[in-house]
Amino acid sequence: MPTIIITGASDGIGAAAARQLKANGHNVVLVGRSKAKTEALARELNAPFHLADYTQLADVQRLAGELLDHGRIDVLANNAGGIMGQRALTSDGFEMTFQVNHLAPFLLTRLLLERLIASRAKVIQTASAAANIFGRNFDVDDLNNERGYTPQGAYGYGKLENILFTRELDRRHRADGIAAVSFHPGIVRSNFANDTTHLMRLFYHSPLKYLITISPERSAQRLTWLAESAPGTDWQLGECYSGRKPMPVAFKDDGTAARRLWEHSETFVKPWLG
């Protein structure tokens, strides 16, 4: 029975995907921030769960150690993320949007990498087409979003970082058996914007959201498809998918930005790689 780890599983896409994958007979391991929500879903699915706060990299380090106790990891779905409000630094010294959307899942993946290689695992990143809307001016030398910060800009950069991380993970470790892919989940009805004071929060709490959004269940089908289908046959490694087709990415990169993002990230998380 394949073991699938889903972060951001306490609500929204993650919870819906966990239900779908559990119903399909997989061993699902839940990771969430909210103890009450994650615990409730774990009881519903009779599934193991772990708690982690991505604003604290020591918590991610602890989480990785706990996840290694599960043995084989067939799929790691890095689904946790969100849009924030005013620019703020975490206790680790990184801009919060950058840490929650990219640096924490990067660290988790790095800490699990040997196990992922041994399991010939799929690593799935929940990215977003926001990378195309807000990520065009991405600067790999300003990962802490110190210049011209806006909530939507930082989020767009974070989602582009998910795409670039997927490409570089594929470049570095495809030959080791890792199958890396990212995907756009659609515009989803969820609690995704709860942590921001940005206008996006007003949209997500207004009747307008029902006109152009899709349900978490429908969005989760995209994650479920990637988790269950065959890399190299049903989808191409290193790509970002929207539905079942590769999504064009507006930011043009010859591989340099992806490589430098990895190198910078590796330097940032070095204290927690111990």
MOCOR-V164859 format. One record per pair of residues at least 12 apart in sequence whose C-alpha atoms are under 10 Angstrom apart, sorted by the first residue. I is the first residue (numbers start at 1). J is the second residue. If there is no record, write none. Layout:
I:J / I:J
This chain:
1:25 / 1:26 / 1:27 / 1:28 / 1:74 / 2:21 / 2:25 / 2:26 / 2:27 / 2:28 / 2:72 / 2:73 / 2:74 / 2:75 / 2:227 / 2:228 / 3:26 / 3:27 / 3:28 / 3:29 / 3:70 / 3:71 / 3:72 / 3:73 / 3:74 / 3:75 / 3:76 / 3:121 / 4:18 / 4:21 / 4:22 / 4:26 / 4:27 / 4:28 / 4:29 / 4:30 / 4:72 / 4:73 / 4:74 / 4:75 / 4:76 / 4:77 / 4:121 / 4:122 / 4:123 / 4:227 / 4:228 / 5:18 / 5:27 / 5:28 / 5:29 / 5:30 / 5:31 / 5:48 / 5:49 / 5:67 / 5:70 / 5:73 / 5:74 / 5:75 / 5:76 / 5:77 / 5:78 / 5:79 / 5:123 / 6:18 / 6:28 / 6:29 / 6:30 / 6:31 / 6:32 / 6:49 / 6:75 / 6:76 / 6:77 / 6:78 / 6:79 / 6:80 / 6:124 / 6:223 / 7:29 / 7:30 / 7:31 / 7:32 / 7:33 / 7:49 / 7:50 / 7:51 / 7:52 / 7:76 / 7:77 / 7:78 / 7:79 / 7:80 / 7:81 / 7:105 / 8:30 / 8:31 / 8:32 / 8:33 / 8:34 / 8:38 / 8:51 / 8:52 / 8:54 / 8:77 / 8:78 / 8:79 / 8:80 / 8:81 / 8:82 / 9:29 / 9:30 / 9:31 / 9:32 / 9:33 / 9:34 / 9:37 / 9:38 / 9:41 / 9:42 / 9:49 / 9:50 / 9:51 / 9:77 / 9:78 / 9:79 / 9:80 / 10:30 / 10:31 / 10:32 / 10:33 / 10:34 / 10:35 / 10:36 / 10:37 / 10:38 / 10:39 / 10:40 / 10:41 / 10:42 / 10:49 / 10:51 / 10:80 / 11:32 / 11:33 / 11:34 / 11:37 / 11:38 / 11:41 / 11:80 / 11:190 / 11:191 / 11:192 / 11:216 / 12:188 / 12:189 / 12:190 / 12:191 / 12:192 / 12:215 / 12:216 / 12:217 / 12:219 / 12:220 / 13:79 / 13:80 / 13:126 / 13:185 / 13:188 / 13:189 / 13:190 / 13:192 / 13:215 / 13:216 / 13:217 / 13:218 / 13:219 / 13:220 / 13:221 / 13:222 / 13:223 / 14:30 / 14:31 / 14:32 / 14:77 / 14:78 / 14:79 / 14:80 / 14:126 / 14:216 / 14:217 / 14:219 / 14:220 / 14:223 / 14:224 / 15:30 / 15:31 / 15:32 / 15:37 / 15:38 / 15:41 / 15:42 / 15:216 / 15:217 / 15:220 / 16:215 / 16:216 / 16:217 / 16:218 / 16:219 / 16:220 / 16:221 / 16:223 / 16:224 / 17:77 / 17:216 / 17:217 / 17:218 / 17:219 / 17:220 / 17:221 / 17:222 / 17:223 / 17:224 / 17:225 / 17:227 / 18:30 / 18:41 / 18:42 / 18:45 / 18:47 / 18:220 / 18:223 / 18:224 / 19:41 / 19:44 / 19:45 / 19:217 / 19:220 / 19:224 / 20:217 / 20:220 / 20:221 / 20:223 / 20:224 / 21:220 / 21:221 / 21:223 / 21:224 / 21:225 / 21:227 / 21:228 / 22:45 / 22:46 / 22:47 / 23:45 / 24:224 / 24:228 / 26:228 / 27:45 / 27:46 / 27:47 / 27:48 / 27:73 / 27:74 / 28:42 / 28:45 / 28:46 / 28:47 / 28:48 / 28:49 / 28:75 / 29:42 / 29:45 / 29:46 / 29:47 / 29:48 / 29:49 / 29:50 / 29:67 / 29:70 / 29:73 / 29:76 / 30:42 / 30:45 / 30:47 / 30:48 / 30:49 / 30:50 / 30:51 / 31:48 / 31:49 / 31:50 / 31:51 / 31:52 / 31:53 / 31:63 / 31:67 / 31:78 / 31:79 / 31:80 / 32:49 / 32:50 / 32:51 / 32:52 / 32:53 / 32:54 / 32:80 / 33:50 / 33:51 / 33:52 / 33:53 / 33:54 / 33:80 / 34:51 / 34:52 / 34:53 / 35:49 / 35:50 / 35:51 / 35:52 / 38:50 / 38:51 / 39:51 / 48:70 / 49:67 / 50:63 / 50:64 / 50:66 / 50:67 / 51:63 / 52:64 / 53:100 / 53:104 / 54:80 / 54:81 / 54:90 / 54:96 / 54:99 / 54:100 / 54:101 / 54:102 / 54:103 / 54:104 / 54:105 / 54:108 / 55:89 / 55:90 / 55:91 / 55:92 / 55:93 / 55:94 / 55:95 / 55:96 / 55:97 / 55:98 / 55:99 / 55:100 / 55:101 / 55:103 / 55:104 / 56:90 / 56:91 / 56:92 / 56:93 / 56:94 / 56:96 / 56:99 / 56:100 / 56:104 / 57:90 / 57:91 / 57:92 / 57:99 / 57:100 / 57:103 / 57:104 / 57:105 / 57:107 / 57:108 / 57:269 / 57:271 / 57:272 / 58:92 / 58:104 / 58:269 / 58:271 / 58:272 / 58:273 / 59:104 / 59:108 / 59:272 / 60:104 / 60:105 / 60:106 / 60:107 / 60:108 / 60:109 / 60:111 / 60:272 / 61:104 / 61:107 / 61:108 / 61:111 / 61:112 / 61:269 / 61:272 / 61:273 / 61:274 / 62:108 / 62:272 / 63:108 / 63:111 / 64:107 / 64:108 / 64:109 / 64:110 / 64:111 / 64:112 / 65:108 / 65:111 / 65:112 / 67:108 / 67:112 / 68:111 / 68:112 / 68:115 / 68:116 / 71:115 / 71:119 / 72:115 / 72:116 / 72:118 / 72:119 / 72:120 / 72:121 / 73:112 / 73:115 / 73:116 / 73:117 / 73:118 / 73:119 / 73:120 / 73:121 / 73:122 / 73:123 / 74:115 / 74:116 / 74:117 / 74:118 / 74:119 / 74:120 / 74:121 / 74:122 / 74:123 / 74:178 / 74:227 / 75:116 / 75:119 / 75:120 / 75:121 / 75:122 / 75:123 / 75:124 / 75:178 / 75:179 / 75:180 / 75:226 / 75:227 / 75:228 / 76:108 / 76:109 / 76:112 / 76:116 / 76:121 / 76:122 / 76:123 / 76:124 / 76:125 / 76:180 / 76:227 / 77:105 / 77:109 / 77:122 / 77:123 / 77:124 / 77:125 / 77:126 / 77:181 / 77:182 / 77:223 / 77:224 / 77:226 / 77:227 / 78:101 / 78:102 / 78:104 / 78:105 / 78:106 / 78:108 / 78:109 / 78:123 / 78:124 / 78:125 / 78:126 / 78:127 / 78:162 / 78:182 / 79:101 / 79:105 / 79:124 / 79:125 / 79:126 / 79:127 / 79:182 / 79:185 / 79:223 / 80:100 / 80:101 / 80:102 / 80:104 / 80:105 / 80:125 / 80:126 / 80:192 / 81:97 / 81:98 / 81:99 / 81:100 / 81:101 / 81:102 / 81:104 / 81:105 / 81:126 / 81:127 / 81:155 / 81:158 / 81:159 / 81:192 / 81:193 / 82:96 / 82:97 / 82:98 / 82:100 / 82:101 / 82:155 / 82:158 / 82:159 / 82:191 / 82:192 / 82:193 / 82:194 / 82:195 / 82:196 / 83:96 / 83:97 / 83:98 / 83:100 / 83:101 / 83:151 / 83:152 / 83:153 / 83:154 / 83:155 / 83:156 / 83:158 / 83:192 / 83:193 / 83:194 / 83:195 / 83:196 / 83:197 / 83:198 / 83:200 / 83:201 / 84:96 / 84:97 / 84:98 / 84:100 / 84:150 / 84:151 / 84:152 / 84:154 / 84:155 / 84:192 / 84:193 / 84:194 / 84:195 / 84:196 / 84:197 / 84:198 / 84:201 / 85:97 / 85:150 / 85:151 / 85:152 / 85:154 / 85:193 / 85:194 / 85:195 / 85:196 / 85:197 / 85:198 / 85:199 / 85:201 / 86:149 / 86:150 / 86:151 / 86:196 / 86:197 / 86:198 / 87:144 / 87:145 / 87:146 / 87:149 / 87:150 / 87:151 / 87:154 / 88:144 / 89:144 / 92:268 / 92:269 / 93:144 / 93:268 / 94:143 / 94:144 / 94:145 / 94:268 / 95:143 / 95:144 / 95:145 / 95:146 / 95:154 / 96:144 / 96:145 / 96:154 / 97:143 / 97:144 / 97:145 / 97:151 / 97:152 / 97:153 / 97:154 / 97:155 / 97:156 / 97:157 / 97:158 / 97:159 / 98:143 / 98:144 / 98:145 / 98:154 / 98:155 / 98:157 / 98:158 / 98:159 / 98:161 / 99:143 / 99:144 / 99:158 / 99:265 / 100:155 / 100:158 / 101:125 / 101:126 / 101:127 / 101:154 / 101:155 / 101:156 / 101:157 / 101:158 / 101:159 / 101:160 / 101:161 / 101:162 / 102:125 / 102:127 / 102:143 / 102:157 / 102:158 / 102:159 / 102:160 / 102:161 / 102:162 / 102:163 / 102:165 / 102:265 / 103:143 / 103:158 / 103:161 / 103:162 / 103:262 / 103:264 / 103:265 / 103:266 / 103:268 / 103:269 / 104:265 / 104:269 / 105:125 / 105:162 / 105:165 / 106:161 / 106:162 / 106:165 / 106:166 / 106:169 / 106:262 / 106:265 / 106:266 / 106:269 / 107:265 / 107:266 / 107:268 / 107:269 / 107:270 / 107:272 / 107:273 / 108:272 / 108:273 / 109:123 / 109:169 / 110:169 / 110:266 / 110:269 / 110:273 / 111:272 / 111:273 / 111:274 / 113:173 / 113:178 / 114:176 / 116:176 / 116:177 / 116:178 / 116:179 / 117:173 / 117:174 / 117:175 / 117:176 / 117:177 / 117:178 / 117:179 / 118:176 / 118:177 / 118:178 / 119:177 / 119:178 / 120:174 / 120:176 / 120:177 / 120:178 / 120:179 / 121:176 / 121:177 / 121:178 / 121:179 / 121:180 / 121:227 / 122:177 / 122:178 / 122:179 / 122:180 / 122:181 / 122:226 / 122:227 / 122:228 / 122:230 / 122:231 / 122:237 / 123:166 / 123:169 / 123:170 / 123:178 / 123:179 / 123:180 / 123:181 / 123:182 / 123:226 / 123:227 / 123:238 / 124:162 / 124:166 / 124:179 / 124:180 / 124:181 / 124:182 / 124:183 / 124:223 / 124:226 / 124:227 / 124:238 / 124:240 / 125:159 / 125:162 / 125:163 / 125:165 / 125:166 / 125:180 / 125:181 / 125:182 / 125:183 / 125:184 / 125:223 / 125:240 / 126:159 / 126:162 / 126:163 / 126:181 / 126:182 / 126:183 / 126:184 / 126:185 / 126:222 / 126:223 / 126:240 / 126:241 / 127:156 / 127:158 / 127:159 / 127:160 / 127:161 / 127:162 / 127:163 / 127:164 / 127:166 / 127:181 / 127:182 / 127:183 / 127:184 / 127:185 / 127:186 / 127:240 / 127:241 / 127:242 / 128:155 / 128:156 / 128:158 / 128:159 / 128:160 / 128:162 / 128:163 / 128:182 / 128:183 / 128:184 / 128:185 / 128:186 / 128:187 / 128:240 / 128:241 / 128:242 / 128:247 / 129:156 / 129:159 / 129:160 / 129:183 / 129:184 / 129:185 / 129:186 / 129:187 / 129:240 / 129:241 / 129:242 / 129:247 / 129:248 / 129:249 / 129:250 / 130:152 / 130:153 / 130:155 / 130:156 / 130:157 / 130:158 / 130:159 / 130:160 / 130:184 / 130:186 / 130:187 / 131:152 / 131:153 / 131:154 / 131:155 / 131:156 / 131:157 / 131:158 / 131:159 / 131:160 / 131:161 / 131:162 / 131:163 / 131:184 / 131:249 / 131:250 / 131:251 / 132:156 / 132:157 / 132:159 / 132:160 / 132:247 / 132:248 / 132:249 / 132:250 / 132:251 / 133:152 / 133:153 / 133:156 / 133:157 / 133:249 / 133:250 / 133:251 / 134:150 / 134:151 / 134:152 / 134:153 / 134:154 / 134:155 / 134:156 / 134:157 / 134:158 / 134:159 / 134:160 / 135:152 / 135:153 / 135:154 / 135:155 / 135:156 / 135:157 / 135:158 / 135:159 / 135:160 / 135:161 / 135:249 / 135:250 / 135:251 / 136:153 / 136:156 / 136:157 / 136:160 / 136:249 / 136:250 / 136:251 / 136:252 / 137:153 / 137:156 / 137:157 / 137:251 / 138:153 / 138:154 / 138:156 / 138:157 / 138:158 / 138:160 / 138:161 / 138:251 / 138:257 / 139:157 / 139:257 / 139:261 / 140:157 / 140:161 / 140:256 / 140:257 / 140:258 / 140:259 / 140:260 / 140:261 / 140:262 / 140:264 / 141:257 / 141:260 / 141:261 / 141:264 / 143:157 / 143:158 / 143:161 / 143:261 / 143:264 / 143:265 / 145:157 / 150:198 / 151:196 / 151:197 / 151:198 / 151:199 / 151:200 / 152:196 / 152:198 / 152:199 / 152:200 / 159:182 / 159:183 / 159:184 / 160:249 / 160:250 / 160:251 / 160:258 / 161:257 / 161:258 / 161:261 / 161:262 / 162:181 / 162:182 / 162:183 / 162:240 / 162:258 / 163:180 / 163:181 / 163:182 / 163:183 / 163:184 / 163:238 / 163:239 / 163:240 / 163:241 / 163:249 / 163:258 / 164:182 / 164:238 / 164:239 / 164:240 / 164:251 / 164:253 / 164:255 / 164:256 / 164:257 / 164:258 / 164:259 / 164:260 / 164:261 / 164:262 / 165:180 / 165:181 / 165:182 / 165:238 / 165:257 / 165:258 / 165:259 / 165:260 / 165:261 / 165:262 / 165:265 / 166:179 / 166:180 / 166:181 / 166:182 / 166:237 / 166:238 / 166:239 / 166:240 / 166:258 / 167:180 / 167:181 / 167:182 / 167:237 / 167:238 / 167:239 / 167:240 / 167:255 / 167:258 / 167:259 / 168:180 / 168:238 / 168:255 / 168:256 / 168:257 / 168:258 / 168:259 / 168:260 / 168:261 / 168:262 / 169:181 / 169:237 / 169:238 / 169:258 / 169:259 / 169:262 / 170:237 / 170:238 / 170:239 / 171:237 / 171:238 / 171:255 / 171:258 / 171:259 / 172:259 / 174:237 / 174:238 / 178:231 / 178:237 / 179:230 / 179:231 / 179:232 / 179:235 / 179:236 / 179:237 / 179:238 / 180:231 / 180:236 / 180:237 / 180:238 / 180:239 / 180:240 / 181:226 / 181:227 / 181:231 / 181:235 / 181:236 / 181:237 / 181:238 / 181:239 / 181:240 / 181:241 / 182:223 / 182:226 / 182:237 / 182:238 / 182:239 / 182:240 / 182:241 / 182:242 / 182:246 / 182:247 / 183:222 / 183:223 / 183:226 / 183:239 / 183:240 / 183:241 / 183:242 / 183:243 / 183:244 / 183:245 / 183:246 / 183:247 / 184:219 / 184:222 / 184:223 / 184:240 / 184:241 / 184:242 / 184:243 / 184:246 / 184:247 / 185:214 / 185:216 / 185:218 / 185:219 / 185:220 / 185:221 / 185:222 / 185:223 / 185:241 / 185:242 / 185:243 / 186:212 / 186:213 / 186:214 / 186:215 / 186:216 / 186:218 / 186:219 / 186:220 / 186:222 / 186:242 / 186:243 / 187:204 / 187:209 / 187:212 / 187:213 / 187:214 / 187:215 / 187:216 / 187:219 / 188:204 / 188:209 / 188:210 / 188:212 / 188:213 / 188:214 / 188:215 / 188:216 / 188:217 / 188:218 / 188:219 / 188:220 / 189:204 / 189:205 / 189:209 / 189:210 / 189:212 / 189:213 / 189:214 / 189:215 / 189:216 / 189:217 / 189:219 / 190:204 / 190:205 / 190:209 / 190:213 / 190:214 / 190:215 / 190:216 / 191:204 / 191:205 / 192:204 / 193:205 / 219:243 / 221:243 / 222:241 / 222:242 / 222:243 / 222:244 / 223:243 / 225:243 / 225:244 / 226:241 / 226:243 / 226:244
